Amino acid sequence: MRLPTDVTFFSPWRGTDRPVFGFLHACWAFALTVLYTREARRSATLTVAPFLDAHLRQQEVHFAAATKQLEQALSYVTAHEIRERIGRAVGKVVGPAGSEGSPFCL
């Protein structure tokens, strides 16, 4: 599978435009950090919890910006499994549209 290198999307994690691969890689990787952080937060000590909460708040802002472009970026991925896997991971992070409360907090 080849992704175009001349098509770019704004990556809030780097604060710059990134090619399709770089943008989708960031969406995938940072979605996994959010999912892991949520689990770690459940048993975090009072010392660690503020750090994890700050990470979740930061990612909430980044994903709010990234998800506006995600569907278009995923349209360049011809491999159904990869497209679904990235979409599913980000979906777990941002939750369904219009859901109550922030999906980034416990």
C-alpha positions as CSV (number, residue, x, y, z in Angstrom):
1,M,0.0,0.0,0.0
2,R,1.3,3.4,-0.9
3,L,0.2,6.7,0.6
4,P,0.7,10.0,-1.2
5,T,3.5,12.2,0.1
6,D,2.2,15.4,-1.5
7,V,-1.1,15.3,0.5
8,T,-0.8,16.8,4.0
9,F,-2.9,17.2,7.1
10,F,-2.3,19.5,10.1
11,S,-0.8,17.4,12.9
12,P,-1.6,19.1,16.3
13,W,1.1,17.0,17.9
14,R,3.8,18.5,15.9
15,G,2.1,21.8,15.1
16,T,2.7,21.4,11.4
17,D,1.4,19.8,8.2
18,R,2.3,16.1,7.9
19,P,2.0,13.7,5.0
20,V,-0.9,11.2,5.2
21,F,1.3,8.5,6.8
22,G,2.7,10.9,9.4
23,F,-0.7,12.2,10.3
24,L,-2.3,8.8,10.6
25,H,0.6,7.4,12.5
26,A,0.2,10.2,15.1
27,C,-3.5,9.5,15.3
28,W,-2.9,5.8,15.9
29,A,0.1,6.3,18.3
30,F,-1.5,9.0,20.5
31,A,-4.8,7.1,20.6
32,L,-3.0,4.2,22.1
33,T,-1.3,6.5,24.7
34,V,-4.8,7.8,25.7
35,L,-6.2,4.3,26.1
36,Y,-3.1,3.3,28.2
37,T,-3.3,6.4,30.3
38,R,-7.0,5.8,31.0
39,E,-6.1,2.4,32.4
40,A,-3.1,3.6,34.3
41,R,-5.2,6.4,35.8
42,R,-7.5,3.9,37.5
43,S,-4.8,2.8,39.9
44,A,-2.6,5.9,39.9
45,T,-1.2,7.3,43.1
46,L,-1.9,10.9,44.1
47,T,1.5,11.8,43.0
48,V,1.1,10.4,39.4
49,A,-2.6,11.2,38.8
50,P,-2.1,14.9,38.0
51,F,0.5,14.1,35.4
52,L,-1.8,11.5,33.7
53,D,-4.7,14.0,33.9
54,A,-2.6,16.7,32.2
55,H,-1.7,14.2,29.4
56,L,-5.4,13.4,28.9
57,R,-6.4,17.1,28.8
58,Q,-3.6,17.8,26.3
59,Q,-4.7,14.9,24.1
60,E,-8.3,16.0,24.2
61,V,-7.3,19.3,22.6
62,H,-5.1,17.6,20.0
63,F,-7.8,15.0,19.0
64,A,-10.4,17.7,18.7
65,A,-8.3,19.2,16.0
66,A,-7.2,16.0,14.4
67,T,-10.6,14.3,14.1
68,K,-11.8,17.0,11.8
69,Q,-9.4,15.6,9.2
70,L,-9.3,12.0,10.1
71,E,-12.0,10.7,7.7
72,Q,-10.4,12.4,4.7
73,A,-6.9,11.1,5.7
74,L,-8.3,7.6,6.1
75,S,-9.8,7.7,2.6
76,Y,-6.2,7.4,1.2
77,V,-5.7,4.0,3.0
78,T,-6.7,1.2,0.6
79,A,-6.2,-1.6,3.2
80,H,-9.5,-2.0,4.9
81,E,-8.0,-3.6,8.1
82,I,-5.6,-0.7,8.6
83,R,-8.3,1.9,8.0
84,E,-10.6,0.2,10.4
85,R,-7.9,-0.3,13.1
86,I,-6.9,3.4,13.1
87,G,-10.6,4.5,13.0
88,R,-11.5,2.2,15.8
89,A,-8.6,3.3,18.1
90,V,-9.4,7.0,17.6
91,G,-13.1,6.2,18.0
92,K,-12.4,4.7,21.4
93,V,-10.6,7.9,22.3
94,V,-13.1,10.5,21.2
95,G,-16.2,8.5,21.7
96,P,-19.4,8.9,19.7
97,A,-20.4,12.3,18.5
98,G,-22.6,14.1,21.0
99,S,-21.8,11.9,23.9
100,E,-22.2,13.4,27.4
101,G,-19.0,14.4,29.2
102,S,-15.4,14.2,28.1
103,P,-14.2,10.8,27.0
104,F,-10.8,11.8,28.1
105,C,-11.6,11.7,31.8
106,L,-12.6,8.8,34.0
